[in-house]
Amino acid sequence: MTRCLLLTSALLIASCGPKSLTLPEQPMDRAATCGVVAVAEGRLGTADIKAPLPFDAMGRVLHYTLLAGSAGDNFSSEAAADVQRRMTDLQDSVTEGKWQELIPACRAAFPATAVSEVKLPPDRLDAQLGCYELGDFMRSALEEQGKYDNELGEYRQLDYKLDAAIGPSLRGRVGSGVEAQQEARRKALAKMAKAGPPIAVMKQCLARFG
């Protein structure tokens, strides 16, 4: 009888441990889940759990919001914001489970996150627009935190430098209409999101246009 009780207790303890997880089928929840996994993975390298994530890790987190907003060929800021909100909703359920098991699943579901050799678009204006919009996205997402001023300062300077070059070229390609220009910018950002991890992409942007 005692042995049976011990076995039963052991089974109960085992059943209370972290649960295995699978990626959701719904695209927004899938991206949000992988974003939470990226946060948890980034925390493994920080001694202080309350400290900000390293800049590279923060970039990996934001990549999932970028990719969710770039599901088509035109970036949707609304879709990206929805994923950010869902990350907050899903945080506890993911981190309380065996989130480490989802790391390879997230890379497979979002292959752009695993790109090791980033290449900017061959067309100069496409590359300039993409670099400008990606730098602007990163600054908008992180600037208020006040934790990454050095890195974001480089992006700000790059945007200043590109702004003058982009204007005439963009008007020559799509005209002076605001909507046409905004659509061109959204398409450029969607293309850049799929080029690889945003920090790595921005390094190429700084090397080429900085």
PyMOL CGO cylinders between C-alpha atoms (Angstrom):
from pymol import cmd
from pymol.cgo import CYLINDER

trace = [
    CYLINDER, 0.00, 0.00, 0.00, 2.81, 2.42, 0.95, 0.3, 1, 1, 1, 1, 1, 1,
    CYLINDER, 2.81, 2.42, 0.95, 4.56, 1.78, -2.35, 0.3, 1, 1, 1, 1, 1, 1,
    CYLINDER, 4.56, 1.78, -2.35, 1.34, 2.48, -4.25, 0.3, 1, 1, 1, 1, 1, 1,
    CYLINDER, 1.34, 2.48, -4.25, 0.91, 5.76, -2.37, 0.3, 1, 1, 1, 1, 1, 1,
    CYLINDER, 0.91, 5.76, -2.37, 4.48, 6.79, -3.18, 0.3, 1, 1, 1, 1, 1, 1,
    CYLINDER, 4.48, 6.79, -3.18, 3.96, 6.00, -6.87, 0.3, 1, 1, 1, 1, 1, 1,
    CYLINDER, 3.96, 6.00, -6.87, 0.74, 7.96, -6.89, 0.3, 1, 1, 1, 1, 1, 1,
    CYLINDER, 0.74, 7.96, -6.89, 2.43, 10.94, -5.25, 0.3, 1, 1, 1, 1, 1, 1,
    CYLINDER, 2.43, 10.94, -5.25, 5.24, 10.82, -7.79, 0.3, 1, 1, 1, 1, 1, 1,
    CYLINDER, 5.24, 10.82, -7.79, 2.76, 10.82, -10.65, 0.3, 1, 1, 1, 1, 1, 1,
    CYLINDER, 2.76, 10.82, -10.65, 0.90, 13.78, -9.18, 0.3, 1, 1, 1, 1, 1, 1,
    CYLINDER, 0.90, 13.78, -9.18, 4.12, 15.76, -8.81, 0.3, 1, 1, 1, 1, 1, 1,
    CYLINDER, 4.12, 15.76, -8.81, 5.12, 14.96, -12.38, 0.3, 1, 1, 1, 1, 1, 1,
    CYLINDER, 5.12, 14.96, -12.38, 1.73, 16.04, -13.68, 0.3, 1, 1, 1, 1, 1, 1,
    CYLINDER, 1.73, 16.04, -13.68, 2.16, 19.45, -12.02, 0.3, 1, 1, 1, 1, 1, 1,
    CYLINDER, 2.16, 19.45, -12.02, 5.37, 20.20, -13.92, 0.3, 1, 1, 1, 1, 1, 1,
    CYLINDER, 5.37, 20.20, -13.92, 5.66, 22.40, -17.02, 0.3, 1, 1, 1, 1, 1, 1,
    CYLINDER, 5.66, 22.40, -17.02, 3.46, 21.26, -19.88, 0.3, 1, 1, 1, 1, 1, 1,
    CYLINDER, 3.46, 21.26, -19.88, 4.54, 20.64, -23.44, 0.3, 1, 1, 1, 1, 1, 1,
    CYLINDER, 4.54, 20.64, -23.44, 3.42, 23.34, -25.84, 0.3, 1, 1, 1, 1, 1, 1,
    CYLINDER, 3.42, 23.34, -25.84, 2.55, 23.51, -29.52, 0.3, 1, 1, 1, 1, 1, 1,
    CYLINDER, 2.55, 23.51, -29.52, 2.40, 26.55, -31.76, 0.3, 1, 1, 1, 1, 1, 1,
    CYLINDER, 2.40, 26.55, -31.76, -1.11, 27.89, -32.33, 0.3, 1, 1, 1, 1, 1, 1,
    CYLINDER, -1.11, 27.89, -32.33, -2.54, 27.55, -35.81, 0.3, 1, 1, 1, 1, 1, 1,
    CYLINDER, -2.54, 27.55, -35.81, -3.94, 31.09, -35.81, 0.3, 1, 1, 1, 1, 1, 1,
    CYLINDER, -3.94, 31.09, -35.81, -1.24, 33.30, -37.41, 0.3, 1, 1, 1, 1, 1, 1,
    CYLINDER, -1.24, 33.30, -37.41, -1.47, 36.18, -34.93, 0.3, 1, 1, 1, 1, 1, 1,
    CYLINDER, -1.47, 36.18, -34.93, -1.28, 33.85, -31.91, 0.3, 1, 1, 1, 1, 1, 1,
    CYLINDER, -1.28, 33.85, -31.91, 1.55, 31.91, -33.52, 0.3, 1, 1, 1, 1, 1, 1,
    CYLINDER, 1.55, 31.91, -33.52, 3.62, 35.07, -33.98, 0.3, 1, 1, 1, 1, 1, 1,
    CYLINDER, 3.62, 35.07, -33.98, 2.76, 36.27, -30.47, 0.3, 1, 1, 1, 1, 1, 1,
    CYLINDER, 2.76, 36.27, -30.47, 3.73, 32.93, -28.96, 0.3, 1, 1, 1, 1, 1, 1,
    CYLINDER, 3.73, 32.93, -28.96, 7.08, 33.00, -30.72, 0.3, 1, 1, 1, 1, 1, 1,
    CYLINDER, 7.08, 33.00, -30.72, 7.59, 36.57, -29.56, 0.3, 1, 1, 1, 1, 1, 1,
    CYLINDER, 7.59, 36.57, -29.56, 7.10, 35.45, -25.96, 0.3, 1, 1, 1, 1, 1, 1,
    CYLINDER, 7.10, 35.45, -25.96, 9.53, 32.57, -26.54, 0.3, 1, 1, 1, 1, 1, 1,
    CYLINDER, 9.53, 32.57, -26.54, 12.08, 35.08, -27.88, 0.3, 1, 1, 1, 1, 1, 1,
    CYLINDER, 12.08, 35.08, -27.88, 11.68, 37.18, -24.73, 0.3, 1, 1, 1, 1, 1, 1,
    CYLINDER, 11.68, 37.18, -24.73, 12.16, 34.12, -22.51, 0.3, 1, 1, 1, 1, 1, 1,
    CYLINDER, 12.16, 34.12, -22.51, 15.19, 33.02, -24.52, 0.3, 1, 1, 1, 1, 1, 1,
    CYLINDER, 15.19, 33.02, -24.52, 16.69, 36.50, -24.26, 0.3, 1, 1, 1, 1, 1, 1,
    CYLINDER, 16.69, 36.50, -24.26, 16.21, 36.44, -20.48, 0.3, 1, 1, 1, 1, 1, 1,
    CYLINDER, 16.21, 36.44, -20.48, 18.45, 33.38, -20.23, 0.3, 1, 1, 1, 1, 1, 1,
    CYLINDER, 18.45, 33.38, -20.23, 21.44, 35.59, -20.96, 0.3, 1, 1, 1, 1, 1, 1,
    CYLINDER, 21.44, 35.59, -20.96, 20.66, 38.27, -18.38, 0.3, 1, 1, 1, 1, 1, 1,
    CYLINDER, 20.66, 38.27, -18.38, 21.76, 38.01, -14.76, 0.3, 1, 1, 1, 1, 1, 1,
    CYLINDER, 21.76, 38.01, -14.76, 19.11, 40.50, -13.60, 0.3, 1, 1, 1, 1, 1, 1,
    CYLINDER, 19.11, 40.50, -13.60, 15.64, 39.40, -14.67, 0.3, 1, 1, 1, 1, 1, 1,
    CYLINDER, 15.64, 39.40, -14.67, 14.41, 42.99, -14.28, 0.3, 1, 1, 1, 1, 1, 1,
    CYLINDER, 14.41, 42.99, -14.28, 17.12, 44.42, -16.53, 0.3, 1, 1, 1, 1, 1, 1,
    CYLINDER, 17.12, 44.42, -16.53, 16.27, 45.37, -20.12, 0.3, 1, 1, 1, 1, 1, 1,
    CYLINDER, 16.27, 45.37, -20.12, 16.86, 42.72, -22.73, 0.3, 1, 1, 1, 1, 1, 1,
    CYLINDER, 16.86, 42.72, -22.73, 20.05, 43.11, -24.75, 0.3, 1, 1, 1, 1, 1, 1,
    CYLINDER, 20.05, 43.11, -24.75, 19.47, 45.07, -27.94, 0.3, 1, 1, 1, 1, 1, 1,
    CYLINDER, 19.47, 45.07, -27.94, 19.99, 42.03, -30.19, 0.3, 1, 1, 1, 1, 1, 1,
    CYLINDER, 19.99, 42.03, -30.19, 17.47, 40.04, -28.16, 0.3, 1, 1, 1, 1, 1, 1,
    CYLINDER, 17.47, 40.04, -28.16, 14.97, 42.88, -28.35, 0.3, 1, 1, 1, 1, 1, 1,
    CYLINDER, 14.97, 42.88, -28.35, 15.39, 42.87, -32.10, 0.3, 1, 1, 1, 1, 1, 1,
    CYLINDER, 15.39, 42.87, -32.10, 14.58, 39.16, -32.24, 0.3, 1, 1, 1, 1, 1, 1,
    CYLINDER, 14.58, 39.16, -32.24, 11.40, 39.80, -30.27, 0.3, 1, 1, 1, 1, 1, 1,
    CYLINDER, 11.40, 39.80, -30.27, 10.30, 42.64, -32.53, 0.3, 1, 1, 1, 1, 1, 1,
    CYLINDER, 10.30, 42.64, -32.53, 10.98, 40.55, -35.61, 0.3, 1, 1, 1, 1, 1, 1,
    CYLINDER, 10.98, 40.55, -35.61, 7.85, 38.51, -34.92, 0.3, 1, 1, 1, 1, 1, 1,
    CYLINDER, 7.85, 38.51, -34.92, 5.67, 41.62, -34.82, 0.3, 1, 1, 1, 1, 1, 1,
    CYLINDER, 5.67, 41.62, -34.82, 7.30, 42.79, -38.04, 0.3, 1, 1, 1, 1, 1, 1,
    CYLINDER, 7.30, 42.79, -38.04, 6.71, 39.48, -39.77, 0.3, 1, 1, 1, 1, 1, 1,
    CYLINDER, 6.71, 39.48, -39.77, 3.10, 39.32, -38.60, 0.3, 1, 1, 1, 1, 1, 1,
    CYLINDER, 3.10, 39.32, -38.60, 2.55, 42.77, -40.04, 0.3, 1, 1, 1, 1, 1, 1,
    CYLINDER, 2.55, 42.77, -40.04, 4.23, 41.69, -43.28, 0.3, 1, 1, 1, 1, 1, 1,
    CYLINDER, 4.23, 41.69, -43.28, 2.19, 38.58, -44.01, 0.3, 1, 1, 1, 1, 1, 1,
    CYLINDER, 2.19, 38.58, -44.01, 1.34, 40.02, -47.42, 0.3, 1, 1, 1, 1, 1, 1,
    CYLINDER, 1.34, 40.02, -47.42, 3.47, 42.36, -49.51, 0.3, 1, 1, 1, 1, 1, 1,
    CYLINDER, 3.47, 42.36, -49.51, 2.23, 45.45, -47.67, 0.3, 1, 1, 1, 1, 1, 1,
    CYLINDER, 2.23, 45.45, -47.67, 3.09, 46.10, -44.01, 0.3, 1, 1, 1, 1, 1, 1,
    CYLINDER, 3.09, 46.10, -44.01, 0.14, 46.43, -41.61, 0.3, 1, 1, 1, 1, 1, 1,
    CYLINDER, 0.14, 46.43, -41.61, 0.90, 48.36, -38.43, 0.3, 1, 1, 1, 1, 1, 1,
    CYLINDER, 0.90, 48.36, -38.43, -2.46, 47.21, -37.06, 0.3, 1, 1, 1, 1, 1, 1,
    CYLINDER, -2.46, 47.21, -37.06, -1.51, 43.54, -37.37, 0.3, 1, 1, 1, 1, 1, 1,
    CYLINDER, -1.51, 43.54, -37.37, 1.85, 44.20, -35.74, 0.3, 1, 1, 1, 1, 1, 1,
    CYLINDER, 1.85, 44.20, -35.74, 0.14, 45.99, -32.83, 0.3, 1, 1, 1, 1, 1, 1,
    CYLINDER, 0.14, 45.99, -32.83, -2.32, 43.12, -32.44, 0.3, 1, 1, 1, 1, 1, 1,
    CYLINDER, -2.32, 43.12, -32.44, 0.56, 40.67, -32.05, 0.3, 1, 1, 1, 1, 1, 1,
    CYLINDER, 0.56, 40.67, -32.05, 2.16, 42.90, -29.43, 0.3, 1, 1, 1, 1, 1, 1,
    CYLINDER, 2.16, 42.90, -29.43, -1.06, 42.87, -27.43, 0.3, 1, 1, 1, 1, 1, 1,
    CYLINDER, -1.06, 42.87, -27.43, -1.43, 39.11, -27.76, 0.3, 1, 1, 1, 1, 1, 1,
    CYLINDER, -1.43, 39.11, -27.76, 2.10, 38.63, -26.43, 0.3, 1, 1, 1, 1, 1, 1,
    CYLINDER, 2.10, 38.63, -26.43, 0.94, 40.20, -23.18, 0.3, 1, 1, 1, 1, 1, 1,
    CYLINDER, 0.94, 40.20, -23.18, -2.11, 37.93, -23.08, 0.3, 1, 1, 1, 1, 1, 1,
    CYLINDER, -2.11, 37.93, -23.08, -0.11, 34.75, -23.77, 0.3, 1, 1, 1, 1, 1, 1,
    CYLINDER, -0.11, 34.75, -23.77, 2.98, 35.48, -21.71, 0.3, 1, 1, 1, 1, 1, 1,
    CYLINDER, 2.98, 35.48, -21.71, 2.11, 33.48, -18.59, 0.3, 1, 1, 1, 1, 1, 1,
    CYLINDER, 2.11, 33.48, -18.59, 0.68, 30.44, -20.37, 0.3, 1, 1, 1, 1, 1, 1,
    CYLINDER, 0.68, 30.44, -20.37, 3.77, 30.17, -22.57, 0.3, 1, 1, 1, 1, 1, 1,
    CYLINDER, 3.77, 30.17, -22.57, 6.48, 30.78, -19.97, 0.3, 1, 1, 1, 1, 1, 1,
    CYLINDER, 6.48, 30.78, -19.97, 4.84, 28.40, -17.50, 0.3, 1, 1, 1, 1, 1, 1,
    CYLINDER, 4.84, 28.40, -17.50, 5.11, 25.62, -20.07, 0.3, 1, 1, 1, 1, 1, 1,
    CYLINDER, 5.11, 25.62, -20.07, 8.07, 24.00, -21.81, 0.3, 1, 1, 1, 1, 1, 1,
    CYLINDER, 8.07, 24.00, -21.81, 8.69, 27.04, -23.97, 0.3, 1, 1, 1, 1, 1, 1,
    CYLINDER, 8.69, 27.04, -23.97, 12.23, 25.91, -24.85, 0.3, 1, 1, 1, 1, 1, 1,
    CYLINDER, 12.23, 25.91, -24.85, 10.71, 23.16, -26.98, 0.3, 1, 1, 1, 1, 1, 1,
    CYLINDER, 10.71, 23.16, -26.98, 9.15, 25.83, -29.20, 0.3, 1, 1, 1, 1, 1, 1,
    CYLINDER, 9.15, 25.83, -29.20, 12.44, 27.46, -30.22, 0.3, 1, 1, 1, 1, 1, 1,
    CYLINDER, 12.44, 27.46, -30.22, 13.01, 25.22, -33.27, 0.3, 1, 1, 1, 1, 1, 1,
    CYLINDER, 13.01, 25.22, -33.27, 9.30, 25.29, -34.11, 0.3, 1, 1, 1, 1, 1, 1,
    CYLINDER, 9.30, 25.29, -34.11, 9.35, 29.10, -34.19, 0.3, 1, 1, 1, 1, 1, 1,
    CYLINDER, 9.35, 29.10, -34.19, 12.39, 29.12, -36.47, 0.3, 1, 1, 1, 1, 1, 1,
    CYLINDER, 12.39, 29.12, -36.47, 10.66, 26.71, -38.81, 0.3, 1, 1, 1, 1, 1, 1,
    CYLINDER, 10.66, 26.71, -38.81, 7.42, 28.71, -38.76, 0.3, 1, 1, 1, 1, 1, 1,
    CYLINDER, 7.42, 28.71, -38.76, 9.25, 32.00, -39.36, 0.3, 1, 1, 1, 1, 1, 1,
    CYLINDER, 9.25, 32.00, -39.36, 12.32, 31.16, -41.46, 0.3, 1, 1, 1, 1, 1, 1,
    CYLINDER, 12.32, 31.16, -41.46, 13.28, 34.83, -41.84, 0.3, 1, 1, 1, 1, 1, 1,
    CYLINDER, 13.28, 34.83, -41.84, 14.30, 34.80, -38.16, 0.3, 1, 1, 1, 1, 1, 1,
    CYLINDER, 14.30, 34.80, -38.16, 17.00, 32.24, -38.94, 0.3, 1, 1, 1, 1, 1, 1,
    CYLINDER, 17.00, 32.24, -38.94, 18.54, 34.02, -41.95, 0.3, 1, 1, 1, 1, 1, 1,
    CYLINDER, 18.54, 34.02, -41.95, 22.29, 34.13, -41.39, 0.3, 1, 1, 1, 1, 1, 1,
    CYLINDER, 22.29, 34.13, -41.39, 23.37, 36.13, -44.46, 0.3, 1, 1, 1, 1, 1, 1,
    CYLINDER, 23.37, 36.13, -44.46, 21.30, 39.27, -44.90, 0.3, 1, 1, 1, 1, 1, 1,
    CYLINDER, 21.30, 39.27, -44.90, 21.08, 40.84, -48.34, 0.3, 1, 1, 1, 1, 1, 1,
    CYLINDER, 21.08, 40.84, -48.34, 19.52, 44.20, -48.98, 0.3, 1, 1, 1, 1, 1, 1,
    CYLINDER, 19.52, 44.20, -48.98, 17.31, 44.64, -52.06, 0.3, 1, 1, 1, 1, 1, 1,
    CYLINDER, 17.31, 44.64, -52.06, 19.46, 45.16, -55.17, 0.3, 1, 1, 1, 1, 1, 1,
    CYLINDER, 19.46, 45.16, -55.17, 17.42, 48.19, -56.26, 0.3, 1, 1, 1, 1, 1, 1,
    CYLINDER, 17.42, 48.19, -56.26, 18.90, 51.25, -54.56, 0.3, 1, 1, 1, 1, 1, 1,
    CYLINDER, 18.90, 51.25, -54.56, 15.60, 53.01, -53.81, 0.3, 1, 1, 1, 1, 1, 1,
    CYLINDER, 15.60, 53.01, -53.81, 14.02, 49.80, -52.48, 0.3, 1, 1, 1, 1, 1, 1,
    CYLINDER, 14.02, 49.80, -52.48, 17.01, 49.36, -50.16, 0.3, 1, 1, 1, 1, 1, 1,
    CYLINDER, 17.01, 49.36, -50.16, 16.96, 53.00, -49.04, 0.3, 1, 1, 1, 1, 1, 1,
    CYLINDER, 16.96, 53.00, -49.04, 13.22, 52.95, -48.38, 0.3, 1, 1, 1, 1, 1, 1,
    CYLINDER, 13.22, 52.95, -48.38, 13.46, 49.65, -46.52, 0.3, 1, 1, 1, 1, 1, 1,
    CYLINDER, 13.46, 49.65, -46.52, 16.34, 50.85, -44.36, 0.3, 1, 1, 1, 1, 1, 1,
    CYLINDER, 16.34, 50.85, -44.36, 14.55, 54.10, -43.56, 0.3, 1, 1, 1, 1, 1, 1,
    CYLINDER, 14.55, 54.10, -43.56, 11.27, 52.41, -42.65, 0.3, 1, 1, 1, 1, 1, 1,
    CYLINDER, 11.27, 52.41, -42.65, 12.89, 49.63, -40.62, 0.3, 1, 1, 1, 1, 1, 1,
    CYLINDER, 12.89, 49.63, -40.62, 14.98, 52.13, -38.66, 0.3, 1, 1, 1, 1, 1, 1,
    CYLINDER, 14.98, 52.13, -38.66, 11.87, 54.21, -38.05, 0.3, 1, 1, 1, 1, 1, 1,
    CYLINDER, 11.87, 54.21, -38.05, 9.94, 51.13, -36.87, 0.3, 1, 1, 1, 1, 1, 1,
    CYLINDER, 9.94, 51.13, -36.87, 12.69, 50.16, -34.44, 0.3, 1, 1, 1, 1, 1, 1,
    CYLINDER, 12.69, 50.16, -34.44, 12.91, 53.67, -33.03, 0.3, 1, 1, 1, 1, 1, 1,
    CYLINDER, 12.91, 53.67, -33.03, 9.13, 53.93, -32.64, 0.3, 1, 1, 1, 1, 1, 1,
    CYLINDER, 9.13, 53.93, -32.64, 9.04, 50.60, -30.81, 0.3, 1, 1, 1, 1, 1, 1,
    CYLINDER, 9.04, 50.60, -30.81, 11.98, 51.19, -28.47, 0.3, 1, 1, 1, 1, 1, 1,
    CYLINDER, 11.98, 51.19, -28.47, 12.77, 54.88, -28.13, 0.3, 1, 1, 1, 1, 1, 1,
    CYLINDER, 12.77, 54.88, -28.13, 10.40, 55.56, -25.23, 0.3, 1, 1, 1, 1, 1, 1,
    CYLINDER, 10.40, 55.56, -25.23, 12.17, 52.94, -23.13, 0.3, 1, 1, 1, 1, 1, 1,
    CYLINDER, 12.17, 52.94, -23.13, 15.32, 55.07, -23.05, 0.3, 1, 1, 1, 1, 1, 1,
    CYLINDER, 15.32, 55.07, -23.05, 17.48, 51.94, -22.83, 0.3, 1, 1, 1, 1, 1, 1,
    CYLINDER, 17.48, 51.94, -22.83, 18.96, 51.73, -26.31, 0.3, 1, 1, 1, 1, 1, 1,
    CYLINDER, 18.96, 51.73, -26.31, 19.91, 55.33, -27.05, 0.3, 1, 1, 1, 1, 1, 1,
    CYLINDER, 19.91, 55.33, -27.05, 23.26, 54.57, -28.69, 0.3, 1, 1, 1, 1, 1, 1,
    CYLINDER, 23.26, 54.57, -28.69, 21.89, 52.06, -31.18, 0.3, 1, 1, 1, 1, 1, 1,
    CYLINDER, 21.89, 52.06, -31.18, 18.74, 54.03, -31.95, 0.3, 1, 1, 1, 1, 1, 1,
    CYLINDER, 18.74, 54.03, -31.95, 20.80, 57.19, -32.34, 0.3, 1, 1, 1, 1, 1, 1,
    CYLINDER, 20.80, 57.19, -32.34, 22.61, 55.53, -35.23, 0.3, 1, 1, 1, 1, 1, 1,
    CYLINDER, 22.61, 55.53, -35.23, 19.27, 54.67, -36.81, 0.3, 1, 1, 1, 1, 1, 1,
    CYLINDER, 19.27, 54.67, -36.81, 18.07, 58.26, -36.40, 0.3, 1, 1, 1, 1, 1, 1,
    CYLINDER, 18.07, 58.26, -36.40, 21.18, 59.61, -38.10, 0.3, 1, 1, 1, 1, 1, 1,
    CYLINDER, 21.18, 59.61, -38.10, 20.74, 57.14, -40.94, 0.3, 1, 1, 1, 1, 1, 1,
    CYLINDER, 20.74, 57.14, -40.94, 17.13, 58.24, -41.43, 0.3, 1, 1, 1, 1, 1, 1,
    CYLINDER, 17.13, 58.24, -41.43, 18.23, 61.89, -41.59, 0.3, 1, 1, 1, 1, 1, 1,
    CYLINDER, 18.23, 61.89, -41.59, 20.80, 61.01, -44.20, 0.3, 1, 1, 1, 1, 1, 1,
    CYLINDER, 20.80, 61.01, -44.20, 18.40, 58.92, -46.30, 0.3, 1, 1, 1, 1, 1, 1,
    CYLINDER, 18.40, 58.92, -46.30, 15.49, 61.35, -46.12, 0.3, 1, 1, 1, 1, 1, 1,
    CYLINDER, 15.49, 61.35, -46.12, 16.95, 63.82, -48.62, 0.3, 1, 1, 1, 1, 1, 1,
    CYLINDER, 16.95, 63.82, -48.62, 17.94, 61.06, -51.05, 0.3, 1, 1, 1, 1, 1, 1,
    CYLINDER, 17.94, 61.06, -51.05, 14.63, 59.22, -50.93, 0.3, 1, 1, 1, 1, 1, 1,
    CYLINDER, 14.63, 59.22, -50.93, 12.29, 62.15, -51.59, 0.3, 1, 1, 1, 1, 1, 1,
    CYLINDER, 12.29, 62.15, -51.59, 13.10, 62.92, -55.26, 0.3, 1, 1, 1, 1, 1, 1,
    CYLINDER, 13.10, 62.92, -55.26, 13.57, 59.26, -56.19, 0.3, 1, 1, 1, 1, 1, 1,
    CYLINDER, 13.57, 59.26, -56.19, 10.26, 58.23, -54.64, 0.3, 1, 1, 1, 1, 1, 1,
    CYLINDER, 10.26, 58.23, -54.64, 8.38, 61.03, -56.40, 0.3, 1, 1, 1, 1, 1, 1,
    CYLINDER, 8.38, 61.03, -56.40, 9.96, 59.96, -59.66, 0.3, 1, 1, 1, 1, 1, 1,
    CYLINDER, 9.96, 59.96, -59.66, 8.76, 56.40, -59.17, 0.3, 1, 1, 1, 1, 1, 1,
    CYLINDER, 8.76, 56.40, -59.17, 5.24, 56.71, -57.73, 0.3, 1, 1, 1, 1, 1, 1,
    CYLINDER, 5.24, 56.71, -57.73, 4.41, 60.42, -58.04, 0.3, 1, 1, 1, 1, 1, 1,
    CYLINDER, 4.41, 60.42, -58.04, 3.77, 62.99, -55.34, 0.3, 1, 1, 1, 1, 1, 1,
    CYLINDER, 3.77, 62.99, -55.34, 0.53, 61.48, -53.99, 0.3, 1, 1, 1, 1, 1, 1,
    CYLINDER, 0.53, 61.48, -53.99, 0.71, 60.82, -50.26, 0.3, 1, 1, 1, 1, 1, 1,
    CYLINDER, 0.71, 60.82, -50.26, -1.15, 57.49, -50.41, 0.3, 1, 1, 1, 1, 1, 1,
    CYLINDER, -1.15, 57.49, -50.41, 1.03, 56.15, -53.23, 0.3, 1, 1, 1, 1, 1, 1,
    CYLINDER, 1.03, 56.15, -53.23, 4.17, 57.09, -51.34, 0.3, 1, 1, 1, 1, 1, 1,
    CYLINDER, 4.17, 57.09, -51.34, 2.90, 55.57, -48.09, 0.3, 1, 1, 1, 1, 1, 1,
    CYLINDER, 2.90, 55.57, -48.09, 2.07, 52.33, -49.88, 0.3, 1, 1, 1, 1, 1, 1,
    CYLINDER, 2.07, 52.33, -49.88, 5.56, 52.20, -51.36, 0.3, 1, 1, 1, 1, 1, 1,
    CYLINDER, 5.56, 52.20, -51.36, 7.00, 52.67, -47.87, 0.3, 1, 1, 1, 1, 1, 1,
    CYLINDER, 7.00, 52.67, -47.87, 4.80, 49.92, -46.40, 0.3, 1, 1, 1, 1, 1, 1,
    CYLINDER, 4.80, 49.92, -46.40, 5.83, 47.52, -49.15, 0.3, 1, 1, 1, 1, 1, 1,
    CYLINDER, 5.83, 47.52, -49.15, 9.49, 48.34, -48.58, 0.3, 1, 1, 1, 1, 1, 1,
    CYLINDER, 9.49, 48.34, -48.58, 9.16, 47.60, -44.85, 0.3, 1, 1, 1, 1, 1, 1,
    CYLINDER, 9.16, 47.60, -44.85, 7.38, 44.30, -45.52, 0.3, 1, 1, 1, 1, 1, 1,
    CYLINDER, 7.38, 44.30, -45.52, 10.21, 43.27, -47.84, 0.3, 1, 1, 1, 1, 1, 1,
    CYLINDER, 10.21, 43.27, -47.84, 12.81, 44.25, -45.26, 0.3, 1, 1, 1, 1, 1, 1,
    CYLINDER, 12.81, 44.25, -45.26, 11.08, 42.28, -42.50, 0.3, 1, 1, 1, 1, 1, 1,
    CYLINDER, 11.08, 42.28, -42.50, 11.52, 39.14, -44.58, 0.3, 1, 1, 1, 1, 1, 1,
    CYLINDER, 11.52, 39.14, -44.58, 15.18, 39.85, -45.34, 0.3, 1, 1, 1, 1, 1, 1,
    CYLINDER, 15.18, 39.85, -45.34, 16.36, 38.65, -41.94, 0.3, 1, 1, 1, 1, 1, 1,
    CYLINDER, 16.36, 38.65, -41.94, 16.66, 39.64, -38.27, 0.3, 1, 1, 1, 1, 1, 1,
    CYLINDER, 16.66, 39.64, -38.27, 16.14, 43.42, -38.04, 0.3, 1, 1, 1, 1, 1, 1,
    CYLINDER, 16.14, 43.42, -38.04, 19.34, 44.18, -36.15, 0.3, 1, 1, 1, 1, 1, 1,
    CYLINDER, 19.34, 44.18, -36.15, 21.36, 42.30, -38.76, 0.3, 1, 1, 1, 1, 1, 1,
    CYLINDER, 21.36, 42.30, -38.76, 19.47, 44.05, -41.56, 0.3, 1, 1, 1, 1, 1, 1,
    CYLINDER, 19.47, 44.05, -41.56, 20.13, 47.45, -40.00, 0.3, 1, 1, 1, 1, 1, 1,
    CYLINDER, 20.13, 47.45, -40.00, 23.85, 46.65, -39.75, 0.3, 1, 1, 1, 1, 1, 1,
    CYLINDER, 23.85, 46.65, -39.75, 23.83, 46.17, -43.52, 0.3, 1, 1, 1, 1, 1, 1,
    CYLINDER, 23.83, 46.17, -43.52, 21.90, 49.41, -43.93, 0.3, 1, 1, 1, 1, 1, 1,
    CYLINDER, 21.90, 49.41, -43.93, 24.44, 51.32, -41.85, 0.3, 1, 1, 1, 1, 1, 1,
    CYLINDER, 24.44, 51.32, -41.85, 27.32, 49.74, -43.75, 0.3, 1, 1, 1, 1, 1, 1,
    CYLINDER, 27.32, 49.74, -43.75, 25.83, 50.66, -47.13, 0.3, 1, 1, 1, 1, 1, 1,
    CYLINDER, 25.83, 50.66, -47.13, 24.22, 54.04, -46.46, 0.3, 1, 1, 1, 1, 1, 1,
    CYLINDER, 24.22, 54.04, -46.46, 25.55, 55.24, -43.11, 0.3, 1, 1, 1, 1, 1, 1,
]
cmd.load_cgo(trace, "trace")
